[in-house]
Amino acid sequence: MTRARCALAAPDGRKDSLPLDMVAIHLLTLVGFTRIAELFPVLAPLHLGKLAFALGGLTLAVSASRITPPVVWRTPLLRQVLLLLLLAALSVPFSVWRAGALESFQGVAKTVFIFVALAVMSRRDGGAMLRLALMIGVSLLSGMMLVEKGTGRAFVSATYDANDLALLFAMFLPVLGAEGLAGRWVVRLAAWGAAAMALVAMTMTQSRGGLVALAVMGLHMVLASRRRLPLLALLVLAGGIFYASADASFWDRFAILGDADADYNVSARTGRLELWKSGLAMMLSNPLLGVGVGQFAPANFMYGNGAYLTAHNTYIQVATEMGLAALVVYCSLLLTVARLADRGISPSRPSHPSGTPPETSSEALAEAPPGHEDPHARAERLRWLGVRYALTAFMTGICFVSEAFSMSFFCL
C-alpha cells in the first residue's frame, strides 16, 4: 500500500464518505455553487447558508483530524489559493473604498472556505460525492432556465448573470460528458441528460463569450484527440442541438460583432474595450496591491472612464484589484490545474481529480492485461480529460467576464 493510501484511509479501514460528509458536501455545493436559495426564494427563511457553513466547518474539522497535517497541506492548489486570499486581504486597507473591499473580501473568504472544505472532505471517496453534487447543481440551474424561459437573455440567479451561466455551462459540458462515459449506467444517463439541458440552456443566455469558449474548447478536443471521428460526430450532434435551440436574436448579436457603429463593446464608454483600457491604466497606477478586491467598478467610476462596471476580463480584474503579484499567482493556479490534469490523463503518471491516487493508480495499471486499460484507470483518465477541457473553456471565457473567485472554477 502506498503512503498516500495509508494517510487517506479512514481509521476503521473504510474509504467511503460518512453520512455527515455527504450531507455537508451536498449542502455546501447547493449553497455556494447552485445558489439554491436564489432559485427557490421560499427556502430563504431556512438560512441554508449559515447551516451549510456551520456543518461544513464541523465536518472539515473532523475530516482534517483523520489525516496528517502534511497531507492536508499537500492538497492540490491549496497554497496558491491561500496566497490569493492573503493578497486580497492586503488590498483592503489600500482600497479606494475600504468598506466595499472588506465586504468583497468576506465573499472571497467564503469561497476559499468552501474550496478547502470540499477538497478535504472529497479525499475520502475520491470526489464521487462532489461530482454527484455538481451534476445536481448544473441540472437545477439549467432546468430552471428551461422552465422559466422568457424573452431576451435568460438567467435565474442574482449571483450568475447570463454570461456567467454561459461560461459555467461551457465548463461543465466536458465534465458531464466524461461522467457520461465513466460512470455507472444510471449516472451515465443522468450525466448526458444534464449535459443536454446545459447545452440548450446555454443558448438561452445569448452569450457570445460563452460560445467562443465552447468553440475553443471543441477545437482543443479535436486537436488533442487520437480518435477524432467519434469525437467529431459527437461535436456535430452537440452543434446541431445548439443551432436548433438558439433563436434568431442570438445570431443577430454575432452579426454586429466588431461593428463600431452597432456593437457597444467597440464604441461605447461602457463597452469592453474601453473598460479594458481603463483597467490597464488603473493597474499601472496601482501595480503592487491594486485598487482593492472587488473594487474595479468603484475605482473605474472615480478614476477611470466613469462607468460603474466590472472589468469584464478576469485577468485585468485580478491585476487591477489586487496587483500584478496576484495576477502571477492566479495564472500559476490555472497552470497548476492544467499540469494536474495532464498528469492524470497520462497513463504513465496517473492522478485523481481529488488529488488522491487510491486503487486506480499505477498499481492498478500495472495489473491490467497488455492492450487493455483497467476500468478504474480509464474512468480516472476520462474525468481528468473533462477537467482539462473545462479549464480550456474557463481560461477562454474569463477573457470576457469577471470571474476571479467564481465558485464554478473552485468547485471544478
N, C-alpha and C positions, 0 to 999 in steps of 0.2 A: 504493500500500500504506500502510495506517495505521501510526502509530508503534507502537501496541500489537502489531500483527502483526510488525513488524520486530524488536521486542525479544524476542518469544517464539519466533521461528523458530529452528530448530536451525542451527548453523554451516554444515552442509552443505546447508541448504535443506529438510531433511525435518522434518515436524512430528509424525511418528508416534513413539510411545514406543519407546525402546530396550529390548532384552530385559531388561536389568538393571532398568530402571524397572518393567517389567511384573511381574517376579518380586517386587520389593520391595513394590509396591502390593498384590499378592495376599497376600503373606506378612504384611504389617502388618495388613491387614484381617482375615485369618484369625485372627491372634493377638489383636488389640485389639478387634475388633467381634464376630467369630463365637465367640471363645474356644474354638478348636479343640481345645486340649489338655484342656479340661474336658469336651467332648463325647466325645472319644476318649482316655481316660487312657493307652492304650498308646503314645501319642505323647509322653508326658511326658519319657522319657529323651532325646529328641532336642533338648530345650532350644530349642524353636522361638522362644520369646520373645527369648532372647539373640541368636539368629541373626537374627530379624526386626529388632531394634534396631540390630545391627551393620550389616546390609545397608542398612537404612533410613538410617542416618547416612552411610554411604558414598555412597549414591545421592543423598541430599539435598545433600551437598556438591558432587557432580558436577553435579546439575541446577541448583543455585543459581549455580554458576560460569559457566553458559552464559547467564544473564540478568543484567541490570544490577541493582545493589543497590536503586535506587529502585523498580524493578518488583517486586522481592521485597517491599519494604516496603509496596507498594500491594496486596498480596494481601488480598482481602476478609476482614474480621473479624480480621486478624492483630493489630492494635494493641489491640483490646478484649480478645482472648484473652490476650495477654501482660500486659495490665494486671490481669486477673483472676488470672493466675499470680503477679504481684507482690503483690497484696493477700493471696493465700493464703500466700505466704512471710512477709509481715509479721505474719500472725496467729499464726504458730508460736511465737515467743518469749513471747507473752502468752496462750498457750492454757492451758486447765485441765489438760491432760495433754500436755506437750511431746513426749514420745516418740511418743505416738499421733498427734499433729498432724504431726510430721515424717514419719512413715510415710505418712500420708494425703497430705501434700504431694508425696511421691515418686510416688504414684499419679497425682496431678494433673499433675505434670511429664511423666510418660509419655504421658498423654492429649494434652497440648499438643504434645509432640514428634510423635506420630502425626498430629495435625491439620496441623501445619506441613509435615511430610514429604509427606503425601498432597496437600495443597494445592499445593505447589510442583511435585511430580512430575506431577500431573494437568494442569498447564498445557500440557504438550507435546502431549497428544492431546485436549484439551477435556473431560477427565473420562470418556472412554469406558471405559478400563480399570477405573477406580474403580467406575463404575456396574455393570460386569460382576462385579467382586469383591463388591460389596454384594448383588447379586442371588443370587450363590452363597451368601453368608453367610446371608441370610434363608431360602433354600431348605434349607440344612443345619439351621438352628435349628428351623424348622417341621417339616421332615421327621423329625428325631429325636424331636420331641414326638409325632408321629403314630405312629411305630414303637414308641415306648416307652410308649404310652398305658396308664395305670393308673386307679386310683380317686383321687378328690379333685382338688385343684388341681395342674395339671401344670407342671413346669419341668424343664429339662435342663442347667442350668448353675449353678455355685456363685456366679457373678457376677450373673446375672439371676434374680430371683425371679419368681413368677407375674405380679405387677403390672408389673414391668419389661418382661417379654416381651410382655405385652398392649399396652403403650404402644409398644414397638418395632414390633410388627406393625401397629398402627394407623397409625403414622407412615409406614411403607414401603408400605402398600397403595396410596396415590395415586402414589407414586414408581414402583412396579411397573406400575400402570395406565398412567402416562404412557409408560413404556418399551414397554408393550404396544401403544401407538398410534403411537409414533415410530420404533421400531427396525426392523431388517430382519425378515423373516418368521420366521427361526429364533429371533431374540431375542424377537420378539413372543410366540411360543408359550411360550418359557421364562419370560417375564415373567408371562403370565397363569397359567401353571401354578404359579409361585412365589406369586402373589397368592392363588390358590385355597387352597393349602396354608397360607399365613399366616392366612387368614380362618378356616379350620377350627381351626387350632392356637390361635388367639386364644380361641375358645370354651372350649377345654380349660383355660385359665388361670382361668376363672370370675371375672375381674376386673371389678368394677363401674366403677371409674375408667376402665379401658380402653374399656369400652362407651360411657361418657359422652363420652370423647374422640372415639370413632368417630362418635357421633351428632352432636356439634357440628361435626365436620369435614364430615359429609354435609350438614348444614344450610347450612354455608358454601358448599359446592359448588352447591347448588340456588339459593341467593340470588345467587351471583356468575355463574352460567352464563347464556348467551344462548340456548343450545339445551337447554332443560330436559327435553323429552320423552325424548330418548335417554338423558340422564343419569338421569332418574327410573327408566327401565326398567332401567338397569344397577344402580342402588341397590336397586331392588326385588329383582332377582336376587341381589345380594350379601346382602340382608337375609334372603331365603329360605334361602340356604345357611347363614347364621349361625344362623337359628332352627332349622333341621333338624339342625344339628350339635350345638347346645347341649343338654346333658341337664337333667333336672328340677332338680338341685341348683343349677345356675346361676341359674335363675329364682327358686328359693327364697331365694337371697341377696338378690334385689331385693325380695322380699315383705316382708322385715323392715327395709328401708331406712327410717331415721328413727324406728323404734320404740324408745323409750327403754328398754324392758324387754328386748328381744331383740337389738338392734343394739349391739354392744360399742363401735362408734365414737362412739355418743352417750353411753353411760352409764359405760363402764369407764375406769379410770385409764390403761389402755394404748390407749384409743381415740384416733382422730384429733383430735376436738375438744379433749380435754384436752392432747394433745401440742402442738396449735397454740397454745393459751392459754399453756402453759408456754414455748414457743418465743418468743412475742411478749414475755413478761415478761423472758426472758434477753436478748433483743435490745435492749430498752430499758435494761437494766442494763449492756450492753456494746455501745454503738452505734458505736464507732469501728473496732475491729479484731475484734470478736466473741469467741467462746469458743475459736476455733481451728478451722482447716479439718478437716472430718471428725470433729469432736468434739461434735456435738449430743448423741449418746447418753450419753457420759460426763458431760457438763455437766448434762443433764437428770436423770441418776441422782443426782448430787451436789447440785445446786442447784435442780432443777426439781421435777417431781412424783414422782421416784423411779423412774421406768420407764426401763430401759436400752434405748431405742428411738430410731430416727431420726425426723426431723421429719415424714415423710410429706407434705411440701409443699416443693417446691424453692425457692420464693420465700422462705419462712420459713427454710429451711435456709441459703441464701446469706446472708441478713441476720444470722442468729443466729451463724453460724460465722465470717463474715469482715467483718461490719459493714455499715452502711447504704450506704456508698460502693460496696461490692461489689454490692449489690442494684441500684443505679443502673447500674453498668457492665453487669451481667448483662441487665437489661431493655433497655439500649441495644443489646446484642448481638442480642437477639431481634428488636428493631425494625429493626436494620440488615439482618438476613436478610429480613425482610418487605419492606423497601424494594428490596433487590436483586431479589427475586422479582417485585415489581410492575413494576420497570423491564424485567425480562426478558419479562414477559407482554405488555407494551405494544408493539405493532408499531412505534410511533414512536421507542421508546427500547430497542432490543433489547440483551440482555446474554447472558452464557453462564454456566451453573451453576458453572464453574470460575473465573469472573471474567474470562475471556478471550474477546474478540469476534473470532474468526477470520473465515473467509469467510461465516459465517452471520450477518453483521452488517447494518448499514444499507445497505452497498454491495450486498449480495445482494438485500435487499428492494427497492432502487431499480430493480434489473434485472428484477424479477418483473412479468409482464404484469398490467394492471389487472384486479382482481377475482380474481386467482389469487395464492395465497401460496406463496412459494418453499418447497420441501420441507425444506430445511435450517432455514429460519427457523421453519417450522411445528413441526419436531421440537424446536427450541430452546424455543419458546414452551410446548409441551406439558410439557417437562421442568421448566420453571420453574413451571408450574401445579402439577405434582406436589410440588415443593418448598414452594410456598405453602400448599397444603392440608396437607402433612405438618407444617408449622410450626404450623398451627391445632390439629392433633391434639396436638402436643407441648406447646404453651402451655396447653392444657386439661388434658391428662393429668398434667402436673407439679404440678397443684394437689393431687394425691393421692399422689405418690411423691417420694422424694428423688433427683433425677437431675441435680444441678448440673453434674457433669462426665461425663455419660453419653457413651460412645463412639457410641451411636446418633445423638445430636444432632450431635456434632462430625464425624462421617462424612457427615452429610447435606449 
